[in-house]
Amino acid sequence: MSRERARRIALAPAQENIEKIKKVVEEGNYYGAQQMYKSIGARYISSDRYSEALDFLQSGACIQLENGQVTCGAELAVLFVETLVKGKFPYDDDTLDRIKKIYKKFPRISVPQHLDLADDDDMQQLSEALAAAKTRAEGCSSFLKAAIKWSIEFGAHRNGPPEIHDMLADYIYSESPESDMAKVSYHFVRGKNPKKFASALVNFMGKCYPGEDDLAVARAVLMYLALGNLRDANVLMDEMKKQVQVREVGERCFASFQYVETALQVKYRQRTFFNELLDEVAEKFYGVQRRNAMPGMFGDIFKMISGE
């Protein structure tokens, strides 16, 4: 019997090892469990038992995260994605669901509010909370960025799945101690939830420094337009106007909406105008039925030219 075959036989099924190490975690031995997850997971991979490795690492990531072991859970989550790459698993809905399940286990903990900054104990509590928040944000980001990279390589859209971009944007914004709206915007515009993006922007506008609100809104719209996504740019602006009016953020913030909206409307009118011109030319020269009649001045000009 070859050494490789002996190794494959000696390695127990994934579910058996999952139950075994779960007990170690329940005993509070998180470090010991982590070493077992990593070493046994590596053995499944070296034996080309990739499906079992995925089951094993997914379970480990979820269990560690459920117990508040963010660093350990994030490490196993990244190993899960690396196994997808090594096993050359194609991107599909089932694997996306597995990524979502791990993502949902990352904790969301609010930073303590109303602390006395002159009190040493409160300052220590705040410092620890901010450090923990940074760890959560970095761990989840590493996992989801790796997932995006894998998905692009193995069959997803060239920008990556919008669902993963939405997850990453939401977690960075809600959990990171520092609101980096450039990073948040980068992922939201590649997602498919402009209304949630609008909520994040309105929330940001209520707590940012003067001048940052205008920049954040303008950047969001321009990033959508750079991707050719005029629809979601419009949805974003409409939703932000609704939320600002309801929450009464203030006249100065609302003025920034009006400024960007004007630019957006101009671009939209230009696009509509050129579409109408193309329709008119197609009808006049190629007999193609126009999708809709051209109203206004340019329609009248074409009528005069054609002698109608």
N, C-alpha and C positions, 0 to 999 in steps of 0.2 A: 504494500500500500504506500503510495507516495506521501511525502510530508504535507503537501497542499491538501490532499484528500483527507488526511488525518485531522488537519486543522479545521476543515469544513465540518467534519463529523463532531468534533469536540465542542464546537460553538453551539450553544443551545439556541432554540428558536427565540425570536425577538420578544414575544409576549412573556416568555418565562423570565427573561432578564429584566424586562420592564417591571414586573411584579416584584422581583427580587430587590431592585435598586429603589423602588418606591418606598419600601420598608425602611431602607437606610435614610432616605430623606425624612420620613415621618419621625425617625428617631432624632432628627436635628443635625445629623452628620452631613451637612450640605457639601462641604469640601470633599469628603470621602466619596460621596455619591457622584460628584462632578468628575473626579478622576476615573471612576468606573464607567460613567457615560462616555467619556472621551476614549478610553482604552478599548472598551468593548465595541463601540461604534467604529473605531478604526479597524478592528478585526473583521467586522461584517463587510466593510468596504474592501479590505485586502482580499477577502474571499469572494468578491464580486456578488455579494448578497445585498445589492443596493436597496431593494425594496424594504428589506428588513432593517437596514441601516436607517432609512427614512422614518419608518415607524418608531424605531428606538429613539432616534434623536428628537423627533417631534414630541414624543412623550416626555423625554427628559427636559426639553425646553419649557414645555407647558407646566410641568410639575415644579421646576425650580422657580419659574415666574410666579406661580400661584403662591409660593412660599416666600415671596418677596426677595428672592435671590436674583436680582436683575442682571448683574454681571455674568453670573453662571448661565442664566437662561438665555441671555443675548448671545453668549459664546456658542451655545448649542444650537441656537437658531441659525447663526451664520454657518455652522457646520452642516446643518440641514440643507442649506442652499448649496454649499460646496459639494455635497453629495449629489444633488440634482445635476450639477455640472459634470461631475466625474462619471455618473451613470448615464449621462446624455439623455436625460428625461426631457421630452418636448413640453412646451408650455401648453397647458389646457386648463379647463375650468376646475377639474378635480384638484390639481396641484395649487391653483389659485385659492381654492377653499382651505387647503391645508395651511397656506401662508396666512390667510385671514385668521384662522383659529389660533395660530401662534401669536399673531399681532394683538388679538383681543386679550391675551393674557398679560401683556405689558401693563403694569399698574399705572393708574392715574391718581396722583396725590396732590392736593392743593398745598401751596406754600402757606405757612401760617400767616394770618393777618392780625392787624391791630397789636403788634408787639411794641414793647417799650425799648427803643433803640439805645436808651441810656442804661438799660439793665444788662449785665453781663450774661446772665442765663438766657435771656431772650435773644441776645445777639448770637450766642452759641447755637441756639435752636434754629435761628434763621440761617446761619452759615451752613449748618448740617443739612437743612432742608434744600437749600440752593444747590449744594454739592450733589445731593441725591437726585434732584431734578435733572441736573446736567448729565449724570450717569444714565438715567432713564432715557433721555433724549438721544444721547450718543449711541447707546446700545440698540435702541429701536431703529435709529437711522442706519446704522451699519447693516443690520439685518435686511431692512427694506431696500436699501441701495443695492445690496448684493442680489436681492431677488429681482430687481429691475434689470440689472446687468445680465443675469441668467436668462430672464424671459426674452430679452432682445436677441440674445444669441440663439435661443432655441424656439423661435417661432412667433413671438408676440409682435405687436406693432413696433415700428422702428423707434418710437419714443418710449416704449414700455407700456404696460397695462395701465389704463387710467385709474383703475381701482387701487392699485398699489401707490400711485402718485397721490391720490386723495388721502389714503391712510397716512402716508409719510408727511404730507403737508399739515394735516390735522394734528398729528402727534407732536411735530416740531413746534407748531404754534401754541398748543395747549400745555405742553410740558417743559419746553425749554425755558430756563430762567431769563434768557435774553431773546426778545422778539426780533428775529432776523427775517424781516418781511421779504427780502430779496429771495432767500431760499424758499420760504413758504410760497411765494408767488410762483416761483419756477415750477414747483410741483403741482400747485392748484391748477395752473393753466394747462397742464398736461393731464389733468384729471377730467372728471365729467360732472362736477358738482359746483357750478358757479354760484349757486345760492349760498352754499356753505362758505365759499370763498368770500362772498359779500359780507356774511356775518363776521368772519374773522377780520376783514378790513374795517368794518364799522366799529368793532370792539377795539381794534388797534388805534383808530382815530380818536377814541375817547381817552387814551392814555399816553399818546406819543408826544414828542416835542413839537413846538410850532414849526410848520413847514414840512414836516415829515408826512403829514396826512395827504397833502397834494401830490407829493412825490409817489407815495404808495399807490394811490388811485390811478395816476397817470401811467405808472409802470405796469400795473395790472392790465389796463386796457391795451396798452401798446404791445405787451407780451402776447395777449390773445390775438391781436391783429397780425403780429409777426408770424404766428402759426397759421394765419388764414382763417381764424375762427371768429368771424364777425358775430355769429349767433350768440355765443357765450359771452362775448364782450357786451352785447346789448342786454342779455339776461343779468349780467353782473351789475350794470348801471341801474337797471330798473329795480332790482332787488335792493340795492344800496339806498336808492332814493326812498323806497318804502320804509326801510328800517330807520333811516335817519329821521324821517318825518315822525315816525312813531316814537322814537327814543329822544327826539329833540336834542340832538347833539349841538346844534348851534348854526348861526348864519354863516360863520366863516368856513366851517367844514362843508356846508351845503354849497357854498360858492364854488368850491373845488369840483364838486360834481357837475355843476352847470358848465364850468369851463371845459372839462374833459368831454362831457356829453355833446357840447357844440362841435368839438373836433370829430367826435364819433359820427354825428349826424351828417357832417360835411362829407366824410369818407363814404357813408352809406349812400348819400344822394349821388355822389360821383359814380359809385358802383352801379346804382340803379340807372343812371343816365347812360353809361356806356353799354349796359345790357340792352336798353331800349334802342340805342343807335344800332347795335348789332342786329337786333330783331328787325329793324326797319330796312337795313341794307339787305338782309337775307330775303325779306319779302319782295323788295323791289327788283333785285337782280337774280334771285334763284327760285322765286315762287314759293318760298317757305312761309307758311302761315305764322303770323306773329302770335306770340303767347299772350300779349295784351296790347291794347292800343296805347299810343304815345300821347299823353295829354300835354297841354301847355304850349309854350312858345316853340319848342323844337318840333313838335308835331305839326304846328301850323307852317313852319318853314319848309318841312318836307312836303307838305301838301302843295305849297306854292311852287316848289321846284318841279314836282311831278305833274303840275297842271291840274290837280284835282279841285 
